Amino acid sequence: MFRTLFITGVVLAAGSSSAALAQPAPDPAAQARAAEDALADQIGRGAEAWVDTCARCHNMRSPTEMSPEDWDMTVNHMRVRANIPGDLAEDIKAFLMMSSTPIEETENPDGN
């Protein structure tokens, strides 16, 4: 009985792993949407973290006051100085860098 159950389990496991290998490739459009959703989530978390973390000590500035490069340098500096966890700093940086870029540049980076 045990041997029969064991063999059945092995056969089922082997069948399911080969079925997983036979699945079609993911849709590139779906992958792009998932990446956009992940970035939107990160930017949302960054906006909240910017208010919760940075506004404790600083007056809130407009993200457009500095360039994306300046925000990158500033967030890296403040991460060390204020002991901000890396994942939180990356979220804040994503929010500030995206928010500091004019909309025209983010929608059409080629200028066409």
CORFEN-V685902 format. One record per residue. N is the residue number from 1. RES is the residue in three letters. SS is DSSP state (H for helix, E for strand, - for the rest). PSI is psi as a letter, one per 40 degrees, with the letter a starting at -180 (NA if undefined). D_FIRST is the distance of its C-alpha to the first C-alpha in whole Angstrom. Layout:
n:N res:RES ss:SS psi:PSI d_first:D_FIRST
n:N res:RES ss:SS psi:PSI d_first:D_FIRST
This chain:
n:1 res:MET ss:- psi:d d_first:0
n:2 res:PHE ss:H psi:d d_first:4
n:3 res:ARG ss:H psi:d d_first:5
n:4 res:THR ss:H psi:d d_first:5
n:5 res:LEU ss:H psi:d d_first:6
n:6 res:PHE ss:H psi:d d_first:9
n:7 res:ILE ss:H psi:d d_first:10
n:8 res:THR ss:H psi:d d_first:11
n:9 res:GLY ss:H psi:d d_first:12
n:10 res:VAL ss:H psi:d d_first:14
n:11 res:VAL ss:H psi:d d_first:15
n:12 res:LEU ss:H psi:d d_first:16
n:13 res:ALA ss:H psi:d d_first:18
n:14 res:ALA ss:H psi:d d_first:20
n:15 res:GLY ss:H psi:d d_first:21
n:16 res:SER ss:H psi:d d_first:23
n:17 res:SER ss:H psi:d d_first:24
n:18 res:SER ss:H psi:d d_first:26
n:19 res:ALA ss:H psi:d d_first:27
n:20 res:ALA ss:H psi:d d_first:29
n:21 res:LEU ss:H psi:d d_first:31
n:22 res:ALA ss:- psi:e d_first:32
n:23 res:GLN ss:- psi:i d_first:33
n:24 res:PRO ss:- psi:i d_first:37
n:25 res:ALA ss:- psi:i d_first:39
n:26 res:PRO ss:- psi:i d_first:41
n:27 res:ASP ss:- psi:h d_first:44
n:28 res:PRO ss:H psi:d d_first:47
n:29 res:ALA ss:H psi:d d_first:49
n:30 res:ALA ss:H psi:d d_first:46
n:31 res:GLN ss:H psi:d d_first:46
n:32 res:ALA ss:H psi:d d_first:49
n:33 res:ARG ss:H psi:d d_first:49
n:34 res:ALA ss:H psi:d d_first:46
n:35 res:ALA ss:H psi:d d_first:49
n:36 res:GLU ss:H psi:d d_first:52
n:37 res:ASP ss:H psi:d d_first:50
n:38 res:ALA ss:H psi:d d_first:49
n:39 res:LEU ss:H psi:d d_first:52
n:40 res:ALA ss:H psi:d d_first:53
n:41 res:ASP ss:H psi:d d_first:51
n:42 res:GLN ss:H psi:d d_first:52
n:43 res:ILE ss:H psi:d d_first:56
n:44 res:GLY ss:H psi:d d_first:55
n:45 res:ARG ss:H psi:d d_first:54
n:46 res:GLY ss:H psi:d d_first:57
n:47 res:ALA ss:H psi:d d_first:59
n:48 res:GLU ss:H psi:d d_first:58
n:49 res:ALA ss:H psi:d d_first:58
n:50 res:TRP ss:H psi:d d_first:61
n:51 res:VAL ss:H psi:d d_first:63
n:52 res:ASP ss:H psi:d d_first:61
n:53 res:THR ss:H psi:d d_first:61
n:54 res:CYS ss:H psi:d d_first:65
n:55 res:ALA ss:- psi:e d_first:67
n:56 res:ARG ss:- psi:d d_first:66
n:57 res:CYS ss:- psi:d d_first:69
n:58 res:HIS ss:- psi:i d_first:70
n:59 res:ASN ss:- psi:i d_first:72
n:60 res:MET ss:- psi:h d_first:70
n:61 res:ARG ss:- psi:i d_first:71
n:62 res:SER ss:- psi:h d_first:71
n:63 res:PRO ss:H psi:d d_first:68
n:64 res:THR ss:H psi:e d_first:71
n:65 res:GLU ss:H psi:d d_first:73
n:66 res:MET ss:- psi:i d_first:72
n:67 res:SER ss:- psi:i d_first:70
n:68 res:PRO ss:H psi:d d_first:66
n:69 res:GLU ss:H psi:d d_first:67
n:70 res:ASP ss:H psi:d d_first:69
n:71 res:TRP ss:H psi:d d_first:66
n:72 res:ASP ss:H psi:d d_first:64
n:73 res:MET ss:H psi:d d_first:66
n:74 res:THR ss:H psi:d d_first:67
n:75 res:VAL ss:H psi:d d_first:63
n:76 res:ASN ss:H psi:d d_first:62
n:77 res:HIS ss:H psi:d d_first:65
n:78 res:MET ss:H psi:d d_first:64
n:79 res:ARG ss:H psi:d d_first:61
n:80 res:VAL ss:H psi:d d_first:62
n:81 res:ARG ss:H psi:d d_first:65
n:82 res:ALA ss:- psi:e d_first:63
n:83 res:ASN ss:- psi:f d_first:60
n:84 res:ILE ss:- psi:h d_first:58
n:85 res:PRO ss:- psi:i d_first:54
n:86 res:GLY ss:H psi:d d_first:54
n:87 res:ASP ss:H psi:d d_first:52
n:88 res:LEU ss:H psi:d d_first:54
n:89 res:ALA ss:H psi:d d_first:57
n:90 res:GLU ss:H psi:d d_first:55
n:91 res:ASP ss:H psi:d d_first:55
n:92 res:ILE ss:H psi:d d_first:59
n:93 res:LYS ss:H psi:d d_first:60
n:94 res:ALA ss:H psi:d d_first:58
n:95 res:PHE ss:H psi:d d_first:60
n:96 res:LEU ss:H psi:d d_first:63
n:97 res:MET ss:H psi:d d_first:63
n:98 res:MET ss:H psi:d d_first:62
n:99 res:SER ss:H psi:d d_first:65
n:100 res:SER ss:- psi:e d_first:67
n:101 res:THR ss:- psi:h d_first:67
n:102 res:PRO ss:- psi:i d_first:69
n:103 res:ILE ss:H psi:d d_first:67
n:104 res:GLU ss:H psi:d d_first:69
n:105 res:GLU ss:H psi:d d_first:68
n:106 res:THR ss:H psi:d d_first:64
n:107 res:GLU ss:H psi:d d_first:64
n:108 res:ASN ss:- psi:g d_first:66
n:109 res:PRO ss:- psi:d d_first:66
n:110 res:ASP ss:- psi:e d_first:68
n:111 res:GLY ss:- psi:e d_first:71
n:112 res:ASN ss:- psi:NA d_first:70
